Amino acid sequence: MKIADQSMIHAVNEAARDYAHDRAAEMVGKKWVDGVLVDNPDAQWAITETTRDVAAGIIEDASTVKTPMNEIQDAIRSSVRVRRGPAS
């Protein structure tokens, strides 16, 4: 199936971006309220500020050069492993 309708592609991209925006907040123990990122008191997941900063730095660096997604994922996983220690 080939989708060539640019308005459909734009709508799907926009829906995906909106979902990712909300899901990313949820995965770090936050939520969006009236356009402001706040702590979610009922969070199922949360990460420390240090982990969040490290991940943000890796992603920011990756955005300045074309970086394959698997390299970004590996860098984040490695940084978490180093701080947490090897899995038992």
C-alpha positions in Angstrom: 0.0 0.0 0.0 1.4 3.4 -1.0 0.0 6.5 0.6 0.7 9.6 -1.4 -2.0 12.0 0.0 0.1 14.6 1.8 -2.8 15.7 4.0 -3.2 12.1 5.3 0.5 11.8 5.9 0.5 15.1 7.8 -2.5 14.0 9.9 -0.9 10.7 10.8 2.4 12.4 11.6 0.6 14.9 13.8 -1.3 12.2 15.7 2.0 10.2 16.2 3.7 13.3 17.5 0.9 14.1 19.9 0.9 10.6 21.2 4.7 10.6 21.6 4.5 13.9 23.4 2.0 12.6 26.0 3.6 9.2 26.3 7.1 10.6 26.8 5.8 12.6 29.8 3.9 9.6 31.2 7.1 7.4 31.0 9.0 9.8 33.2 6.4 10.3 35.8 5.0 13.6 34.4 1.9 14.7 32.6 0.8 17.8 30.6 -1.8 20.1 32.2 -2.8 23.1 30.2 0.5 23.0 28.3 2.6 22.8 31.4 4.7 19.7 32.3 3.9 18.7 35.9 4.6 15.8 38.2 2.0 13.1 37.9 1.0 12.0 41.5 -0.3 8.7 40.1 2.7 7.9 37.9 3.3 4.3 37.0 6.8 5.1 35.8 9.4 7.7 36.9 13.1 8.4 36.3 15.5 10.5 38.3 16.5 14.0 37.3 20.0 12.8 36.6 18.8 10.0 34.2 16.4 12.5 32.5 19.3 15.0 32.0 21.6 12.3 30.6 19.0 11.0 28.2 18.2 14.6 27.1 21.8 15.3 26.4 22.2 12.1 24.4 19.1 13.0 22.3 20.2 16.6 21.9 23.7 15.5 20.7 22.0 13.0 18.3 19.9 15.7 16.9 22.9 17.7 15.7 24.1 14.9 13.5 22.2 12.1 11.7 22.3 9.3 14.4 20.6 6.0 13.8 17.9 5.3 16.4 19.6 2.1 17.6 22.8 4.1 18.5 20.7 6.5 20.5 18.9 3.6 22.3 22.3 1.9 23.0 23.8 5.1 24.4 20.8 5.6 26.7 20.8 2.0 27.9 24.6 2.1 28.5 24.4 5.3 30.5 21.7 3.9 32.7 23.6 0.6 33.2 26.7 2.6 34.2 24.9 4.5 36.9 22.8 1.6 38.1 25.5 -1.0 37.7 25.4 -4.3 35.8 22.2 -6.4 35.9 22.3 -9.3 38.3 
